[in-house]
Amino acid sequence: MEHVSTEIAIIGGGVIGLTTALRLRADGHEVVLIEPNQPGSGASYGNAGTVADYAIIPVGTPAILRNIGSLLLDANSPLSIRKAALPTLFPWLIRFAYEALPHRYRDNTRRIANLLSDASAEWTELASEIGGSHLLSGKGCLYLYSTPKAFEAAKRVAAFRRDHGIAQELLSPDEIGRLEPNLPASEGGGVLFPKAINLADPGQTMDLLAASVRRSGVPICQASATAITREAGFVRITAAPFDIRAKTVVVAAGAHSARFARQVDDPVRLDTERGYHLEFDMDRPPVERPVCPTEYGFYFCPMKGRLRIAGTVELGGLAAPSNPRRLDVLLANARRTFPWLGTPSRTWLGFRPSMPDSVPVIRPSKGGKDVIFAFGHGHIGLTLAPRTARMVGELLAA
Ligand SMILES: Cc1cc2nc3c(=O)[nH]c(=O)nc-3n(C[C@H](O)[C@H](O)[C@H](O)COP(=O)(O)OP(=O)(O)OC[C@H]3O[C@@H](n4cnc5c(N)ncnc54)[C@H](O)[C@@H]3O)c2cc1C
């Protein structure tokens, strides 16, 4: 066993753990990061790259609750459940249904909106700090609605978002055509979030982030943490071959964080929303900005040297392998917009760390602030990384 003693140990080197490490180090703390794989290679690698400061609506809404049956029965739906995982998922689903009730939905929206309020500015600052400003693009994000009926419903949601201060432009089919000439004509409409920014390469951004963390003097222990235990005056982390003692542990292991919460007697209802991506290598992606055909639940993302198609939700736990059927559905739905898409250059499955209310868990554990939780960011973890890091810093300073 190699013994390590530190002020702060962070479990997990995804975007949340890395950004938190950088921030705490800048605040003058001694920090060690524990990560078994290449830092930033989990969910933080394969996402849609949107700094989605407009994404204030939780996954659980009254509309989802009303339509859940048809969504799950439709083979082309952006939402699916692996039947084998149903018994394990049941408590999460019950809570999800509760959180989708109108009063909970409104409260969850308010809490998410508060967290997202400065996301673009915070990411612009972080990108500059890690030498990644060239990977940011600022042309906004576009939601598409294929029918006038869907667009009418979208206008009501847009009004709700506007009440929370989100900048939006409602676009006619002609206006969409002028903005994104390669999209096929549609009868519906679009909502542009003009202030949203996006990353042209999340993987490369994670590499820059990890390099900055190392440069700042944070050692990365390549190991998988298996247990955290409170002992007299410190917390012990077992992460063979390391035996780590820390004054404070930050749990930032994304979708894998629940076991650590249980170990400190503060269980959380964290599960995963599995998400997929397909990539097509090309010099000039057909869209200028992330474009989401909303009924199919994914984004067309223009990335460096490729088009990434990322999204959809499969409830099904962490253990099952990638589901080829979900990739087929993603490809078929992408071809409704761009029929010329051929065989993907690569495919990917990742694990969103998801709470039933879509609100991340950023707080001290119930037993005390020697263990701090920073996980459960669901669909907006990339967006919320700088804010999360700041909040963890404030918790330590309090
Ligand atoms: C298809 C898809 C599209 C998305 N699009 C967007 C988007 O456009 N915008 C946005 O904001 N968000 C998006 N997200 C969500 C976002 O990617 C996640 O919320 C975010 O990456 C979570 O970051 P994380 O650091 O918590 O988790 P991760 O990136 O998964 O990192 C967790 C890390 O913990 C490590 N770990 C696990 N177990 C242990 C252990 N026992 N010991 C030590 N380390 C451990 C893992 O190896 C991993 O590196 C998307 C997600 C998906 C799947």
Ligand as a Chemical Component Dictionary entry (heavy atoms), coordinates in Angstrom:
data_LIG
# 
_chem_comp.id                   LIG 
_chem_comp.type                 NON-POLYMER 
_chem_comp.pdbx_formal_charge   0 
_chem_comp.three_letter_code    LIG 
# 
loop_
_chem_comp_atom.comp_id 
_chem_comp_atom.atom_id 
_chem_comp_atom.alt_atom_id 
_chem_comp_atom.type_symbol 
_chem_comp_atom.charge 
_chem_comp_atom.model_Cartn_x 
_chem_comp_atom.model_Cartn_y 
_chem_comp_atom.model_Cartn_z 
_chem_comp_atom.pdbx_ordinal 
LIG C1  C1  C 0 -25.213 11.888 -24.577 1  
LIG C2  C2  C 0 -24.945 12.954 -23.529 2  
LIG C3  C3  C 0 -25.015 14.292 -23.879 3  
LIG C4  C4  C 0 -24.794 15.280 -22.916 4  
LIG N1  N1  N 0 -24.795 16.594 -23.303 5  
LIG C5  C5  C 0 -24.513 17.551 -22.397 6  
LIG C6  C6  C 0 -24.433 18.916 -22.776 7  
LIG O1  O1  O 0 -24.563 19.258 -23.954 8  
LIG N2  N2  N 0 -24.191 19.850 -21.822 9  
LIG C7  C7  C 0 -24.014 19.511 -20.514 10 
LIG O2  O2  O 0 -23.846 20.400 -19.680 11 
LIG N3  N3  N 0 -24.037 18.221 -20.128 12 
LIG C8  C8  C 0 -24.280 17.238 -21.028 13 
LIG N4  N4  N 0 -24.312 15.936 -20.648 14 
LIG C9  C9  C 0 -24.141 15.606 -19.236 15 
LIG C10 C10 C 0 -22.687 15.694 -18.795 16 
LIG O3  O3  O 0 -21.857 15.023 -19.703 17 
LIG C11 C11 C 0 -22.547 15.083 -17.399 18 
LIG O4  O4  O 0 -23.507 15.642 -16.521 19 
LIG C12 C12 C 0 -21.167 15.382 -16.832 20 
LIG O5  O5  O 0 -20.177 14.940 -17.723 21 
LIG C13 C13 C 0 -20.994 14.717 -15.478 22 
LIG O6  O6  O 0 -19.689 14.943 -15.067 23 
LIG P1  P1  P 0 -19.071 14.129 -13.878 24 
LIG O7  O7  O 0 -17.689 14.616 -13.671 25 
LIG O8  O8  O 0 -19.998 14.151 -12.717 26 
LIG O9  O9  O 0 -19.102 12.610 -14.397 27 
LIG P2  P2  P 0 -18.090 11.814 -15.337 28 
LIG O10 O10 O 0 -17.591 12.610 -16.466 29 
LIG O11 O11 O 0 -18.738 10.519 -15.670 30 
LIG O12 O12 O 0 -16.859 11.582 -14.387 31 
LIG C14 C14 C 0 -16.907 10.744 -13.257 32 
LIG C15 C15 C 0 -15.521 10.183 -13.085 33 
LIG O13 O13 O 0 -15.494 9.428  -11.870 34 
LIG C16 C16 C 0 -14.642 8.332  -12.093 35 
LIG N5  N5  N 0 -14.952 7.275  -11.143 36 
LIG C17 C17 C 0 -15.998 6.420  -11.142 37 
LIG N6  N6  N 0 -15.916 5.562  -10.115 38 
LIG C18 C18 C 0 -14.807 5.909  -9.425  39 
LIG C19 C19 C 0 -14.169 5.384  -8.277  40 
LIG N7  N7  N 0 -14.674 4.318  -7.628  41 
LIG N8  N8  N 0 -13.010 5.951  -7.836  42 
LIG C20 C20 C 0 -12.502 7.020  -8.495  43 
LIG N9  N9  N 0 -13.055 7.554  -9.606  44 
LIG C21 C21 C 0 -14.193 6.999  -10.061 45 
LIG C22 C22 C 0 -14.945 7.895  -13.534 46 
LIG O14 O14 O 0 -13.873 7.131  -14.079 47 
LIG C23 C23 C 0 -15.146 9.227  -14.212 48 
LIG O15 O15 O 0 -13.976 9.703  -14.852 49 
LIG C24 C24 C 0 -24.509 14.910 -21.587 50 
LIG C25 C25 C 0 -24.393 13.572 -21.241 51 
LIG C26 C26 C 0 -24.597 12.589 -22.209 52 
LIG C27 C27 C 0 -24.448 11.142 -21.820 53 
# 
loop_
_chem_comp_bond.comp_id 
_chem_comp_bond.atom_id_1 
_chem_comp_bond.atom_id_2 
_chem_comp_bond.value_order 
_chem_comp_bond.pdbx_ordinal 
LIG C1  C2  SING 1  
LIG C2  C3  SING 2  
LIG C2  C26 DOUB 3  
LIG C3  C4  DOUB 4  
LIG C4  N1  SING 5  
LIG C4  C24 SING 6  
LIG N1  C5  DOUB 7  
LIG C5  C6  SING 8  
LIG C5  C8  SING 9  
LIG C6  O1  DOUB 10 
LIG C6  N2  SING 11 
LIG N2  C7  SING 12 
LIG C7  O2  DOUB 13 
LIG C7  N3  SING 14 
LIG N3  C8  DOUB 15 
LIG C8  N4  SING 16 
LIG N4  C9  SING 17 
LIG N4  C24 SING 18 
LIG C9  C10 SING 19 
LIG C10 O3  SING 20 
LIG C10 C11 SING 21 
LIG C11 O4  SING 22 
LIG C11 C12 SING 23 
LIG C12 O5  SING 24 
LIG C12 C13 SING 25 
LIG C13 O6  SING 26 
LIG O6  P1  SING 27 
LIG P1  O7  DOUB 28 
LIG P1  O8  SING 29 
LIG P1  O9  SING 30 
LIG O9  P2  SING 31 
LIG P2  O10 DOUB 32 
LIG P2  O11 SING 33 
LIG P2  O12 SING 34 
LIG O12 C14 SING 35 
LIG C14 C15 SING 36 
LIG C15 O13 SING 37 
LIG C15 C23 SING 38 
LIG O13 C16 SING 39 
LIG C16 N5  SING 40 
LIG C16 C22 SING 41 
LIG N5  C17 SING 42 
LIG N5  C21 SING 43 
LIG C17 N6  DOUB 44 
LIG N6  C18 SING 45 
LIG C18 C19 SING 46 
LIG C18 C21 DOUB 47 
LIG C19 N7  SING 48 
LIG C19 N8  DOUB 49 
LIG N8  C20 SING 50 
LIG C20 N9  DOUB 51 
LIG N9  C21 SING 52 
LIG C22 O14 SING 53 
LIG C22 C23 SING 54 
LIG C23 O15 SING 55 
LIG C24 C25 DOUB 56 
LIG C25 C26 SING 57 
LIG C26 C27 SING 58 
# 
